[in-house]
Amino acid sequence: MFDAFSSKTSAVLPDGPAAAAQLLEPALAAVAGPGAEPVSLTLDYAASARAGAVVTVEAGLDRATRTLAFAYARLVDMEGSVIATGAAVFRRVTEITKAA
């Protein structure tokens, strides 16, 4: 889907049903920029992984307008298999949007 990830970090997959969301949502917000507020978040699961597995969190910004940022991310295991992908839309909160 996307070729360039501007952010790549290693993480340990937490335990629980929302493990992928716990790693993907902050990565998506980080690439959306400061003051970004979530509007929409979609997660798609692929391969399974156990809690405690070392994964890579990759995130990038697809596009941004004055008021919205469109971000994407994925979790990849050490063998290169995609565990989950995420896409999000963020409202970019600025002085201009606060006045509206």
N, C-alpha and C positions, 0 to 999 in steps of 0.2 A: 504494500500500500504506500508506505513512505520510505524514502531512502536515507534521509539525513536525520540523525539524532544529535541534538546539540548538548544533551546531558546524559552521561553514563556513570552510574555508581553501582558498587556492590552492596548487597544487603543480605540479611538472613531472613528467610521467609518465616513470618510469625505463625503462631498457632491460631486456629479458629476459622470460621466460615468466611470471614471478610479479609483474609490474609492478603490477597492480591490488591484489594481496594486500599488497605492500610499502606501499601507501598506505592501504588500507582497515583492515588489522588494527590499526595503532597508533591510528587514529581511533576504532575500536570500543572499544578498551581505554581510551582517554581518557574516553569518555562513561560507561563502566562504573564508573569511579572508582578511587581508589588501592587497591592491594592486590588488584585483580581478577586472577584467573588463568583463562586460557581453558579451556573445557570442550568447546566446539563452534564451528566456523566454517564457514559455507557461502557460497560465492561463485557468482554467476551472471553470465555475460558477455552483453552485448548488442551494441552497436556496437564496431567496432574503432577503435583510435587508435594513432598512431605515437609511439615514444619521443621525448621532448622536447616533446610537446604540453602546453600549459598546461591544467590541469583544475581543477575545484572538487571538494573532498572534503567531503561533507556527512554528518554522523553525528548520531544521536539515541538516547536511551534509551527503549525501548518500555515497560518496566516493571522493577521491582526488588523483590525480596523480601529478607528478612533474609540469605539465603545465596546468592541468584542474581541476576544482572543480565542482561536481555535487550536487546541493542543492535542497531541497524541503520545502514547507511551506503550511500552510492552515490558513484560518480565520474561527473561530468558534464563534457562538453567545452564549449568556448567558444560553440558554437552551441546548447547546451541539450540535446544528445542524451545519454542515459544510456549510459555505457560499461560499467559493471559495478555490481552491487549486492552487498551482503554483510549477513549476519545472524550474530550470535554470541551464545552464552551464556557468561557468566563466573561463576565461583565467587567470591563476595565473601569474602575472607579477613579475618576480624576476630578479636579475642581470644576471642569466643564460639565461632567455628567452629574455631579452633586447639585448643581444649580438648575438642572433641567427638571 
